[in-house]
Amino acid sequence: MRMIRAASLVAVCGMLACTPARADWLPWLRGSDWLPWVPPFKGNDTGGIIAYQLAQQTDARQLAVDHCANYGKVVKFLAVDAQYGGYISFACRWVPFGAKDRPLRTRY
C-alpha cells in the first residue's frame, strides 16, 4: 500500500513538474470579465503604488501624501515607470527627527 502511494505521489509530482507555468490558471474564466487585476491605487502603512494612467489624470503627489498622512507618516517617492502599464511607487516614512508637527491630511 505504501509503495502504491509513493508511486502515485511521484507520478503526480512528475506531471506537475513537466507542465508549463501559466498565468491564466483558471481556464474556465478565460474570456470573461472577471480576471485578476491590480487596482490603480494600492497601499498600506509602508507605502504603495499608483498606476501611471491615474497619475496623468489626478495629482499623484497629493494622493500619496493623503495616504501616508492617514498613518501619521510622510511620503518619499521611490520610482516612476513612465510607460503604459507603469507605476509610481512611494514609501511612507516616519516624520523626520526634529519636525514638531505631524503631517496634515487635506480634505476637500
MMTF fields as JSON, N, C-alpha, C and O atoms, coordinates in Angstrom:
{
  "mmtfVersion": "1.0.0",
  "mmtfProducer": "UNKNOWN",
  "numBonds": 431,
  "numAtoms": 432,
  "numGroups": 108,
  "numChains": 1,
  "numModels": 1,
  "chainsPerModel": [1],
  "groupsPerChain": [108],
  "chainIdList": ["A"],
  "bondAtomList": [4, 2, 8, 6, 12, 10, 16, 14, 20, 18, 24, 22, 28, 26, 32, 30, 36, 34, 40, 38, 44, 42, 48, 46, 52, 50, 56, 54, 60, 58, 64, 62, 68, 66, 72, 70, 76, 74, 80, 78, 84, 82, 88, 86, 92, 90, 96, 94, 100, 98, 104, 102, 108, 106, 112, 110, 116, 114, 120, 118, 124, 122, 128, 126, 132, 130, 136, 134, 140, 138, 144, 142, 148, 146, 152, 150, 156, 154, 160, 158, 164, 162, 168, 166, 172, 170, 176, 174, 180, 178, 184, 182, 188, 186, 192, 190, 196, 194, 200, 198, 204, 202, 208, 206, 212, 210, 216, 214, 220, 218, 224, 222, 228, 226, 232, 230, 236, 234, 240, 238, 244, 242, 248, 246, 252, 250, 256, 254, 260, 258, 264, 262, 268, 266, 272, 270, 276, 274, 280, 278, 284, 282, 288, 286, 292, 290, 296, 294, 300, 298, 304, 302, 308, 306, 312, 310, 316, 314, 320, 318, 324, 322, 328, 326, 332, 330, 336, 334, 340, 338, 344, 342, 348, 346, 352, 350, 356, 354, 360, 358, 364, 362, 368, 366, 372, 370, 376, 374, 380, 378, 384, 382, 388, 386, 392, 390, 396, 394, 400, 398, 404, 402, 408, 406, 412, 410, 416, 414, 420, 418, 424, 422, 428, 426],
  "bondOrderList": [1, 1, 1, 1, 1, 1, 1, 1, 1, 1, 1, 1, 1, 1, 1, 1, 1, 1, 1, 1, 1, 1, 1, 1, 1, 1, 1, 1, 1, 1, 1, 1, 1, 1, 1, 1, 1, 1, 1, 1, 1, 1, 1, 1, 1, 1, 1, 1, 1, 1, 1, 1, 1, 1, 1, 1, 1, 1, 1, 1, 1, 1, 1, 1, 1, 1, 1, 1, 1, 1, 1, 1, 1, 1, 1, 1, 1, 1, 1, 1, 1, 1, 1, 1, 1, 1, 1, 1, 1, 1, 1, 1, 1, 1, 1, 1, 1, 1, 1, 1, 1, 1, 1, 1, 1, 1, 1],
  "groupList": [{"groupName": "MET", "atomNameList": ["N", "CA", "C", "O"], "elementList": ["N", "C", "C", "O"], "formalChargeList": [0, 0, 0, 0], "bondAtomList": [1, 0, 2, 1, 3, 2], "bondOrderList": [1, 1, 2], "singleLetterCode": "M", "chemCompType": "L-PEPTIDE LINKING"}, {"groupName": "ARG", "atomNameList": ["N", "CA", "C", "O"], "elementList": ["N", "C", "C", "O"], "formalChargeList": [0, 0, 0, 0], "bondAtomList": [1, 0, 2, 1, 3, 2], "bondOrderList": [1, 1, 2], "singleLetterCode": "R", "chemCompType": "L-PEPTIDE LINKING"}, {"groupName": "ILE", "atomNameList": ["N", "CA", "C", "O"], "elementList": ["N", "C", "C", "O"], "formalChargeList": [0, 0, 0, 0], "bondAtomList": [1, 0, 2, 1, 3, 2], "bondOrderList": [1, 1, 2], "singleLetterCode": "I", "chemCompType": "L-PEPTIDE LINKING"}, {"groupName": "ALA", "atomNameList": ["N", "CA", "C", "O"], "elementList": ["N", "C", "C", "O"], "formalChargeList": [0, 0, 0, 0], "bondAtomList": [1, 0, 2, 1, 3, 2], "bondOrderList": [1, 1, 2], "singleLetterCode": "A", "chemCompType": "L-PEPTIDE LINKING"}, {"groupName": "SER", "atomNameList": ["N", "CA", "C", "O"], "elementList": ["N", "C", "C", "O"], "formalChargeList": [0, 0, 0, 0], "bondAtomList": [1, 0, 2, 1, 3, 2], "bondOrderList": [1, 1, 2], "singleLetterCode": "S", "chemCompType": "L-PEPTIDE LINKING"}, {"groupName": "LEU", "atomNameList": ["N", "CA", "C", "O"], "elementList": ["N", "C", "C", "O"], "formalChargeList": [0, 0, 0, 0], "bondAtomList": [1, 0, 2, 1, 3, 2], "bondOrderList": [1, 1, 2], "singleLetterCode": "L", "chemCompType": "L-PEPTIDE LINKING"}, {"groupName": "VAL", "atomNameList": ["N", "CA", "C", "O"], "elementList": ["N", "C", "C", "O"], "formalChargeList": [0, 0, 0, 0], "bondAtomList": [1, 0, 2, 1, 3, 2], "bondOrderList": [1, 1, 2], "singleLetterCode": "V", "chemCompType": "L-PEPTIDE LINKING"}, {"groupName": "CYS", "atomNameList": ["N", "CA", "C", "O"], "elementList": ["N", "C", "C", "O"], "formalChargeList": [0, 0, 0, 0], "bondAtomList": [1, 0, 2, 1, 3, 2], "bondOrderList": [1, 1, 2], "singleLetterCode": "C", "chemCompType": "L-PEPTIDE LINKING"}, {"groupName": "GLY", "atomNameList": ["N", "CA", "C", "O"], "elementList": ["N", "C", "C", "O"], "formalChargeList": [0, 0, 0, 0], "bondAtomList": [1, 0, 2, 1, 3, 2], "bondOrderList": [1, 1, 2], "singleLetterCode": "G", "chemCompType": "PEPTIDE LINKING"}, {"groupName": "THR", "atomNameList": ["N", "CA", "C", "O"], "elementList": ["N", "C", "C", "O"], "formalChargeList": [0, 0, 0, 0], "bondAtomList": [1, 0, 2, 1, 3, 2], "bondOrderList": [1, 1, 2], "singleLetterCode": "T", "chemCompType": "L-PEPTIDE LINKING"}, {"groupName": "PRO", "atomNameList": ["N", "CA", "C", "O"], "elementList": ["N", "C", "C", "O"], "formalChargeList": [0, 0, 0, 0], "bondAtomList": [1, 0, 2, 1, 3, 2], "bondOrderList": [1, 1, 2], "singleLetterCode": "P", "chemCompType": "L-PEPTIDE LINKING"}, {"groupName": "ASP", "atomNameList": ["N", "CA", "C", "O"], "elementList": ["N", "C", "C", "O"], "formalChargeList": [0, 0, 0, 0], "bondAtomList": [1, 0, 2, 1, 3, 2], "bondOrderList": [1, 1, 2], "singleLetterCode": "D", "chemCompType": "L-PEPTIDE LINKING"}, {"groupName": "TRP", "atomNameList": ["N", "CA", "C", "O"], "elementList": ["N", "C", "C", "O"], "formalChargeList": [0, 0, 0, 0], "bondAtomList": [1, 0, 2, 1, 3, 2], "bondOrderList": [1, 1, 2], "singleLetterCode": "W", "chemCompType": "L-PEPTIDE LINKING"}, {"groupName": "PHE", "atomNameList": ["N", "CA", "C", "O"], "elementList": ["N", "C", "C", "O"], "formalChargeList": [0, 0, 0, 0], "bondAtomList": [1, 0, 2, 1, 3, 2], "bondOrderList": [1, 1, 2], "singleLetterCode": "F", "chemCompType": "L-PEPTIDE LINKING"}, {"groupName": "LYS", "atomNameList": ["N", "CA", "C", "O"], "elementList": ["N", "C", "C", "O"], "formalChargeList": [0, 0, 0, 0], "bondAtomList": [1, 0, 2, 1, 3, 2], "bondOrderList": [1, 1, 2], "singleLetterCode": "K", "chemCompType": "L-PEPTIDE LINKING"}, {"groupName": "ASN", "atomNameList": ["N", "CA", "C", "O"], "elementList": ["N", "C", "C", "O"], "formalChargeList": [0, 0, 0, 0], "bondAtomList": [1, 0, 2, 1, 3, 2], "bondOrderList": [1, 1, 2], "singleLetterCode": "N", "chemCompType": "L-PEPTIDE LINKING"}, {"groupName": "TYR", "atomNameList": ["N", "CA", "C", "O"], "elementList": ["N", "C", "C", "O"], "formalChargeList": [0, 0, 0, 0], "bondAtomList": [1, 0, 2, 1, 3, 2], "bondOrderList": [1, 1, 2], "singleLetterCode": "Y", "chemCompType": "L-PEPTIDE LINKING"}, {"groupName": "GLN", "atomNameList": ["N", "CA", "C", "O"], "elementList": ["N", "C", "C", "O"], "formalChargeList": [0, 0, 0, 0], "bondAtomList": [1, 0, 2, 1, 3, 2], "bondOrderList": [1, 1, 2], "singleLetterCode": "Q", "chemCompType": "L-PEPTIDE LINKING"}, {"groupName": "HIS", "atomNameList": ["N", "CA", "C", "O"], "elementList": ["N", "C", "C", "O"], "formalChargeList": [0, 0, 0, 0], "bondAtomList": [1, 0, 2, 1, 3, 2], "bondOrderList": [1, 1, 2], "singleLetterCode": "H", "chemCompType": "L-PEPTIDE LINKING"}],
  "groupTypeList": [0, 1, 0, 2, 1, 3, 3, 4, 5, 6, 3, 6, 7, 8, 0, 5, 3, 7, 9, 10, 3, 1, 3, 11, 12, 5, 10, 12, 5, 1, 8, 4, 11, 12, 5, 10, 12, 6, 10, 10, 13, 14, 8, 15, 11, 9, 8, 8, 2, 2, 3, 16, 17, 5, 3, 17, 17, 9, 11, 3, 1, 17, 5, 3, 6, 11, 18, 7, 3, 15, 16, 8, 14, 6, 6, 14, 13, 5, 3, 6, 11, 3, 17, 16, 8, 8, 16, 2, 4, 13, 3, 7, 1, 12, 6, 10, 13, 8, 3, 14, 11, 1, 10, 5, 1, 9, 1, 16],
  "groupIdList": [1, 2, 3, 4, 5, 6, 7, 8, 9, 10, 11, 12, 13, 14, 15, 16, 17, 18, 19, 20, 21, 22, 23, 24, 25, 26, 27, 28, 29, 30, 31, 32, 33, 34, 35, 36, 37, 38, 39, 40, 41, 42, 43, 44, 45, 46, 47, 48, 49, 50, 51, 52, 53, 54, 55, 56, 57, 58, 59, 60, 61, 62, 63, 64, 65, 66, 67, 68, 69, 70, 71, 72, 73, 74, 75, 76, 77, 78, 79, 80, 81, 82, 83, 84, 85, 86, 87, 88, 89, 90, 91, 92, 93, 94, 95, 96, 97, 98, 99, 100, 101, 102, 103, 104, 105, 106, 107, 108],
  "secStructList": [7, 2, 2, 2, 2, 2, 2, 2, 2, 2, 2, 2, 2, 2, 2, 2, 2, 2, 1, 7, 7, 7, 1, 7, 7, 7, 4, 4, 4, 6, 6, 1, 1, 7, 7, 7, 7, 7, 7, 1, 3, 3, 3, 3, 6, 6, 3, 3, 3, 3, 3, 2, 2, 2, 2, 2, 2, 1, 7, 2, 2, 2, 2, 2, 2, 2, 2, 2, 2, 6, 6, 6, 7, 3, 3, 3, 3, 3, 3, 3, 7, 7, 1, 6, 6, 7, 3, 3, 3, 3, 3, 3, 3, 7, 7, 7, 6, 6, 7, 7, 1, 7, 7, 7, 7, 7, 7, 7],
  "xCoordList": [0.822, 0.0, 0.867, 0.573, 1.937, 2.834, 3.527, 3.758, 3.854, 4.527, 3.598, 4.045, 2.313, 1.358, 1.205, 1.171, 1.114, 1.013, 2.256, 2.168, 3.415, 4.661, 4.764, 5.198, 4.374, 4.432, 3.453, 3.776, 2.263, 1.296, 1.753, 1.52, 2.389, 2.92, 4.029, 4.091, 4.895, 5.958, 5.363, 5.846, 4.327, 3.697, 3.033, 3.162, 2.327, 1.667, 2.696, 2.537, 3.73, 4.781, 5.487, 5.843, 5.69, 6.306, 5.436, 5.938, 4.114, 3.207, 3.178, 3.149, 3.186, 3.179, 4.482, 4.48, 5.579, 6.867, 7.026, 7.757, 6.361, 6.506, 5.553, 5.778, 4.504, 3.569, 4.123, 4.744, 3.913, 4.426, 3.609, 2.417, 4.269, 3.581, 2.727, 3.174, 1.509, 0.6, 0.045, -0.208, -0.137, -0.709, -2.217, -2.812, -2.844, -4.302, -4.63, -5.074, -4.41, -4.552, -6.001, -6.258, -6.948, -8.358, -8.909, -9.416, -8.818, -9.194, -10.671, -11.027, -11.541, -12.966, -13.315, -14.438, -12.386, -12.637, -12.013, -12.12, -11.371, -10.79, -11.894, -12.904, -11.708, -12.686, -13.797, -14.568, -13.901, -14.94, -14.409, -13.228, -15.293, -14.883, -14.123, -13.385, -14.285, -13.603, -12.243, -12.122, -11.24, -9.866, -9.099, -9.437, -8.072, -7.306, -6.699, -6.098, -6.85, -6.314, -5.801, -6.185, -4.948, -4.392, -5.098, -5.188, -5.599, -6.277, -5.289, -4.084, -5.791, -4.886, -4.165, -3.141, -4.678, -4.015, -4.088, -5.175, -2.931, -2.901, -1.775, -0.675, -2.052, -1.013, -1.367, -2.491, -0.385, -0.574, 0.286, 0.671, 0.591, 1.312, 2.782, 3.437, 3.318, 4.723, 4.916, 6.035, 3.849, 3.97, 2.898, 1.868, 3.144, 2.164, 2.577, 3.697, 1.634, 1.855, 0.651, -0.484, 0.926, -0.108, 0.105, 1.214, -0.952, -0.838, -0.485, -0.966, 0.352, 0.804, -0.356, -0.359, -1.331, -2.5, -3.28, -3.738, -3.437, -4.121, -3.313, -3.885, -2.004, -1.143, -1.243, -1.046, -1.543, -1.703, -3.028, -3.151, -4.025, -5.349, -5.537, -6.288, -4.881, -5.034, -3.668, -2.64, -3.676, -2.434, -1.911, -2.381, -0.949, -0.421, 0.288, 0.251, 0.928, 1.632, 0.644, 0.91, -0.488, -1.481, -2.13, -2.435, -2.34, -2.869, -1.927, -2.368, -0.636, 0.344, 0.472, 0.583, 0.456, 0.562, -0.635, -0.465, -1.833, -3.024, -2.995, -3.394, -2.522, -2.463, -1.511, -1.86, -0.325, 0.653, 0.246, 0.561, -0.456, -0.893, -1.93, -2.072, -2.648, -3.583, -2.859, -3.431, -1.607, -0.806, 0.134, 0.94, 0.055, 0.923, 2.343, 3.287, 2.501, 3.831, 3.918, 2.918, 5.141, 5.368, 5.743, 6.168, 5.579, 5.798, 7.197, 7.749, 7.764, 9.014, 8.803, 8.577, 8.881, 8.699, 9.952, 11.069, 9.758, 10.888, 11.219, 12.373, 10.214, 10.492, 9.27, 8.136, 9.526, 8.465, 8.766, 9.838, 7.827, 7.922, 6.966, 5.796, 7.469, 6.634, 6.334, 6.851, 5.507, 5.054, 3.68, 3.215, 3.029, 1.711, 1.822, 2.63, 1.022, 1.082, 2.084, 2.245, 2.76, 3.766, 3.16, 1.969, 3.971, 3.536, 4.482, 5.654, 3.952, 4.74, 4.744, 3.683, 5.911, 5.993, 6.446, 7.242, 5.918, 6.276, 6.349, 5.757, 7.084, 7.225, 6.697, 6.851, 6.076, 5.62, 6.669, 6.943, 7.246, 8.311, 7.799, 6.851, 8.442, 8.103, 8.516, 9.391, 7.903, 8.22, 9.695, 10.151, 10.453, 11.887, 12.16, 11.357, 13.309, 13.714, 13.836, 14.433, 13.28, 13.343, 12.085, 11.88, 11.245, 9.985, 8.994, 8.802, 8.378, 7.5, 6.043, 5.254, 5.68, 4.288, 4.077, 4.949, 2.897, 2.522, 2.067, 1.693, 2.087, 1.63, 0.141, -0.649, -0.221, -1.613, -2.295, -1.694, -3.541, -4.346, -5.332, -6.123, -5.275, -6.172, -7.518, -7.595, -8.567, -9.923, -10.589, -10.549, -11.184, -11.838, -13.321, -14.051],
  "yCoordList": [-1.195, 0.0, 1.262, 2.235, 1.223, 2.38, 2.597, 3.735, 1.517, 1.634, 2.253, 3.02, 1.92, 2.476, 3.979, 4.763, 4.377, 5.794, 6.551, 7.649, 5.961, 6.612, 6.732, 7.763, 5.7, 5.732, 6.757, 7.473, 6.826, 7.816, 9.232, 10.143, 9.441, 10.751, 11.168, 12.325, 10.236, 10.518, 10.829, 11.725, 10.108, 10.344, 11.717, 12.432, 12.088, 13.392, 14.511, 15.491, 14.388, 15.418, 15.52, 16.617, 14.399, 14.416, 15.12, 15.862, 14.886, 15.558, 17.059, 17.853, 17.447, 18.876, 19.554, 20.713, 18.849, 19.438, 19.588, 20.469, 18.752, 18.803, 19.791, 20.183, 20.202, 21.14, 22.555, 22.897, 23.379, 24.744, 25.614, 25.386, 26.602, 27.543, 28.465, 28.932, 28.729, 29.553, 30.675, 30.499, 31.82, 32.949, 32.829, 33.333, 32.177, 32.009, 30.657, 29.729, 30.564, 29.297, 28.899, 27.779, 29.763, 29.394, 29.362, 30.374, 28.231, 28.214, 28.492, 28.975, 28.207, 28.452, 29.929, 30.313, 30.765, 32.2, 32.96, 34.185, 32.267, 32.928, 33.539, 32.891, 34.755, 35.406, 36.094, 36.849, 35.864, 36.537, 37.87, 38.184, 38.641, 39.956, 39.863, 40.785, 38.775, 38.656, 38.037, 36.832, 38.851, 38.382, 39.102, 40.237, 38.473, 39.163, 40.451, 40.455, 41.536, 42.818, 43.566, 43.266, 44.523, 45.352, 46.703, 47.304, 47.191, 48.489, 49.609, 49.445, 50.751, 51.838, 52.498, 53.152, 52.339, 52.889, 51.838, 51.406, 51.426, 50.382, 50.691, 51.065, 50.535, 50.808, 50.332, 49.904, 50.415, 50.1, 51.07, 52.123, 50.732, 51.678, 51.832, 52.752, 50.979, 51.1, 51.8, 52.195, 51.962, 52.623, 52.144, 51.621, 52.324, 51.889, 52.183, 52.619, 51.932, 52.184, 52.916, 52.735, 53.737, 54.476, 54.189, 54.348, 53.768, 53.484, 54.772, 55.852, 54.642, 55.818, 56.506, 57.73, 55.74, 56.337, 57.202, 58.285, 56.742, 57.532, 58.78, 59.841, 58.662, 59.802, 60.885, 62.062, 60.515, 61.504, 62.247, 63.381, 61.617, 62.22, 63.001, 63.976, 62.601, 63.244, 63.658, 63.427, 64.267, 64.671, 63.501, 63.263, 62.778, 61.589, 61.938, 61.171, 63.091, 63.501, 63.693, 63.283, 64.314, 64.545, 63.236, 63.07, 62.313, 61.002, 60.306, 59.758, 60.333, 59.678, 60.382, 59.724, 61.708, 62.456, 62.164, 61.937, 62.168, 61.865, 60.442, 60.191, 59.516, 58.12, 57.952, 57.313, 58.516, 58.372, 59.156, 58.747, 60.285, 61.076, 60.318, 60.581, 59.397, 58.568, 57.756, 57.448, 57.413, 56.628, 57.511, 56.989, 58.83, 59.733, 59.753, 59.994, 59.503, 59.445, 60.432, 61.015, 60.61, 61.458, 60.562, 59.421, 61.1, 60.302, 60.524, 61.62, 59.471, 59.568, 58.775, 57.566, 59.475, 58.811, 58.031, 58.521, 56.81, 55.929, 55.812, 55.982, 55.522, 55.292, 55.619, 55.567, 55.958, 56.214, 55.398, 55.526, 54.565, 53.798, 54.453, 54.081, 55.428, 56.282, 55.632, 56.058, 54.614, 53.956, 53.378, 53.332, 52.935, 52.342, 51.09, 50.205, 51.021, 49.902, 50.105, 49.223, 51.244, 51.5, 52.008, 52.311, 52.098, 52.521, 53.552, 53.625, 54.346, 55.248, 54.636, 54.421, 54.356, 53.736, 54.766, 55.657, 54.62, 55.532, 54.773, 53.705, 55.346, 54.771, 55.763, 56.975, 55.234, 56.06, 55.966, 54.884, 57.1, 57.154, 57.865, 58.648, 57.577, 58.31, 59.763, 60.075, 60.628, 62.053, 62.228, 61.671, 62.994, 63.145, 63.704, 64.445, 63.327, 63.781, 65.294, 65.878, 65.923, 67.368, 68.063, 69.234, 67.387, 68.0, 67.979, 66.948, 69.11, 69.209, 68.94, 68.621, 69.064, 68.896, 67.561, 67.054, 67.021, 65.803, 66.165, 67.313, 65.225, 65.52, 65.867, 65.315, 66.772, 67.185, 66.398, 66.091, 66.078, 65.403, 66.425, 67.001, 66.641, 67.63, 66.995, 65.834, 67.762, 67.313, 68.353, 69.545, 67.914, 68.831, 68.773, 69.475],
  "zCoordList": [0.0, 0.0, 0.0, -0.694, 0.789, 0.838, -0.498, -0.907, -1.169, -2.461, -3.508, -4.361, -3.442, -4.39, -4.141, -5.089, -2.886, -2.558, -2.982, -3.532, -2.724, -3.102, -4.623, -5.136, -5.33, -6.787, -7.353, -8.301, -6.774, -7.273, -6.949, -7.745, -5.817, -5.469, -6.432, -6.848, -6.783, -7.74, -9.106, -9.799, -9.5, -10.8, -10.847, -11.84, -9.787, -9.748, -9.75, -10.478, -8.963, -8.934, -10.278, -10.71, -10.936, -12.257, -13.278, -14.122, -13.204, -14.133, -13.877, -14.818, -12.605, -12.289, -12.683, -13.1, -12.557, -12.908, -14.415, -14.868, -15.194, -16.656, -17.312, -18.458, -16.626, -17.237, -17.133, -16.127, -18.147, -18.091, -17.136, -16.929, -16.568, -15.688, -16.544, -17.591, -16.109, -16.897, -16.036, -14.845, -16.655, -15.939, -15.841, -14.889, -16.799, -16.763, -16.124, -16.8, -14.848, -14.143, -13.926, -13.484, -14.217, -14.153, -15.577, -16.062, -16.243, -17.653, -17.888, -18.963, -16.933, -17.148, -17.041, -17.368, -16.594, -16.514, -17.68, -17.739, -18.596, -19.756, -20.598, -20.874, -20.996, -21.835, -21.065, -21.657, -19.788, -19.017, -18.512, -18.663, -17.915, -17.418, -16.108, -15.76, -15.378, -14.089, -14.299, -14.522, -14.229, -14.26, -13.166, -12.828, -12.602, -11.56, -12.094, -13.169, -11.36, -11.785, -10.569, -9.438, -10.799, -9.742, -9.792, -10.862, -8.669, -8.678, -9.005, -8.816, -9.497, -9.89, -8.715, -8.913, -7.508, -6.325, -5.234, -4.85, -4.734, -3.718, -2.747, -3.157, -1.459, -0.488, 0.898, 1.163, 1.782, 3.2, 4.009, 3.5, 5.253, 6.108, 5.725, 6.216, 4.878, 4.49, 3.151, 2.824, 2.366, 1.076, 0.128, 0.551, -1.164, -2.131, -3.55, -3.816, -4.474, -5.885, -6.461, -6.019, -7.447, -8.17, -9.648, -10.16, -10.338, -11.766, -12.512, -12.169, -13.524, -14.264, -14.979, -15.115, -15.433, -16.074, -15.088, -15.45, -13.854, -12.829, -12.496, -12.246, -12.491, -12.179, -13.246, -12.944, -14.476, -15.531, -15.395, -15.858, -14.763, -14.656, -13.36, -13.336, -12.304, -10.999, -10.468, -11.106, -9.3, -8.642, -7.817, -6.705, -8.356, -7.69, -6.391, -5.429, -6.367, -5.148, -3.993, -2.864, -4.287, -3.236, -2.789, -1.608, -3.716, -3.33, -2.348, -1.339, -2.648, -1.787, -0.442, 0.593, -0.448, 0.804, 1.704, 2.902, 1.145, 1.939, 2.476, 3.613, 1.655, 2.091, 3.271, 4.264, 3.168, 4.247, 5.488, 6.606, 5.308, 6.46, 7.284, 8.479, 6.68, 7.452, 8.519, 9.564, 8.257, 9.201, 10.015, 10.784, 9.869, 10.609, 10.076, 10.829, 8.793, 8.185, 7.034, 6.616, 6.525, 5.36, 4.184, 4.365, 2.972, 1.768, 1.207, 1.301, 0.621, -0.13, -1.417, -1.385, -2.554, -3.836, -4.185, -4.02, -4.671, -4.932, -6.418, -6.811, -7.247, -8.664, -9.493, -9.015, -10.754, -11.719, -12.964, -13.556, -13.356, -14.593, -15.582, -15.664, -16.331, -17.168, -18.513, -19.546, -18.496, -19.715, -19.464, -18.325, -20.532, -20.387, -19.516, -19.796, -18.479, -17.55, -16.427, -15.584, -16.396, -15.381, -14.081, -14.02, -13.058, -11.738, -11.16, -11.53, -10.245, -9.419, -8.033, -7.446, -7.509, -6.185, -5.161, -5.455, -3.952, -2.876, -1.558, -1.402, -0.62, 0.711, 1.73, 1.578, 2.763, 3.882, 4.98, 5.5, 5.326, 6.34, 7.582, 7.525, 8.699, 9.918, 9.75, 8.942, 10.494, 10.434, 10.792, 11.791, 9.995, 10.259, 11.654, 12.22, 12.181, 13.501, 13.51, 12.605, 14.517, 14.636, 14.168, 14.488, 13.428, 12.985, 14.145, 14.791, 14.398, 15.565, 15.234, 16.122, 13.967, 13.584, 12.879, 12.173, 13.097, 12.39, 10.978, 10.737, 10.046, 8.686, 8.661, 9.427, 7.785, 7.662, 6.563, 5.533, 6.791, 5.764, 5.224, 5.971, 3.918, 3.327, 3.028, 2.627, 3.225, 2.925, 2.067, 2.371, 1.026, 0.089, 0.26, -0.439]
}
